Amino acid sequence: MDPMIDYSNVMNEGKHYPGERAWVDLQPWLKSCGYVLRDRYQRDWVASWLQPGAKKRWRDCEDSRVPDVCDKLSTYLLVN
């Protein structure tokens, strides 16, 4: 984790972490290859906790979770 980034602010604002932006950019290509990443990595993603009428805190929302699957997939894509 980068000590210069306020990670809680990133989530409060419904933004991507710096390391996630590449996945958002890659998603259309991955989809064309048959892979679909979580909604969080779609270009039109809006954080569920910022949706009108949302009652959950970002910590309680599925799309606030940043899985390490991207790390595993990047390793797979680089190796194969």
C-alpha positions as a printed NumPy array, in Angstrom:
array([[  0.   ,   0.   ,   0.   ],
       [  1.173,   3.45 ,  -0.863],
       [  1.49 ,   5.557,   2.315],
       [  0.767,   8.7  ,   0.285],
       [ -2.761,   7.563,  -0.617],
       [ -5.672,   8.031,   1.765],
       [ -7.411,   4.734,   0.989],
       [-10.475,   5.509,   3.048],
       [-10.973,   8.722,   1.052],
       [-10.723,   6.773,  -2.192],
       [-13.612,   4.589,  -1.04 ],
       [-15.648,   7.437,   0.423],
       [-15.525,   9.118,  -2.964],
       [-16.266,   5.891,  -4.865],
       [-13.07 ,   5.982,  -6.861],
       [-10.634,   3.309,  -7.964],
       [ -7.32 ,   2.763,  -6.298],
       [ -4.409,   3.722,  -8.557],
       [ -3.588,   0.046,  -9.161],
       [ -7.14 ,  -0.684, -10.341],
       [ -7.235,   1.819, -13.185],
       [ -5.307,  -0.472, -15.499],
       [ -7.958,  -3.166, -14.959],
       [-10.717,  -0.753, -15.9  ],
       [ -8.818,   0.015, -19.094],
       [ -8.199,  -3.685, -19.821],
       [-11.781,  -4.828, -19.163],
       [-13.086,  -4.318, -22.747],
       [-10.232,  -6.396, -24.154],
       [-10.604,  -9.057, -21.449],
       [-14.323,  -9.237, -22.206],
       [-13.564,  -9.783, -25.892],
       [-11.428, -12.749, -24.784],
       [-14.253, -14.192, -22.675],
       [-13.257, -12.799, -19.271],
       [-15.484, -10.483, -17.278],
       [-14.256,  -8.696, -14.197],
       [-16.492,  -7.508, -11.365],
       [-18.769,  -4.534, -11.856],
       [-16.221,  -2.426, -10.002],
       [-13.891,  -2.684, -13.013],
       [-16.434,  -1.638, -15.639],
       [-15.964,   1.835, -17.115],
       [-19.47 ,   2.932, -16.128],
       [-19.196,   1.711, -12.511],
       [-20.77 ,   3.881,  -9.854],
       [-20.122,   2.835,  -6.29 ],
       [-23.224,   1.211,  -4.821],
       [-22.881,   3.194,  -1.589],
       [-23.158,   6.421,  -3.602],
       [-26.318,   5.384,  -5.471],
       [-29.473,   7.366,  -4.673],
       [-31.172,   5.846,  -1.633],
       [-28.128,   3.815,  -0.584],
       [-28.152,   3.082,   3.131],
       [-24.962,   1.082,   3.519],
       [-21.511,   2.331,   4.345],
       [-18.852,   1.538,   1.76 ],
       [-17.313,  -1.066,   4.082],
       [-20.564,  -3.051,   3.946],
       [-20.87 ,  -3.154,   0.144],
       [-19.649,  -5.977,  -2.067],
       [-18.26 ,  -3.62 ,  -4.682],
       [-15.967,  -1.984,  -2.119],
       [-13.958,  -5.181,  -1.905],
       [-10.827,  -5.252,  -3.962],
       [ -9.999,  -8.905,  -4.527],
       [ -6.524, -10.159,  -5.224],
       [ -7.936, -12.009,  -8.245],
       [ -6.554,  -9.233, -10.435],
       [ -3.08 , -10.071,  -9.221],
       [ -3.63 , -13.727, -10.006],
       [ -5.08 , -12.945, -13.431],
       [ -2.227, -10.59 , -14.304],
       [  0.252, -13.289, -13.363],
       [ -1.658, -15.799, -15.485],
       [ -1.782, -13.454, -18.478],
       [  1.929, -12.672, -18.204],
       [  2.957, -16.321, -17.884],
       [  0.694, -17.766, -20.596]])
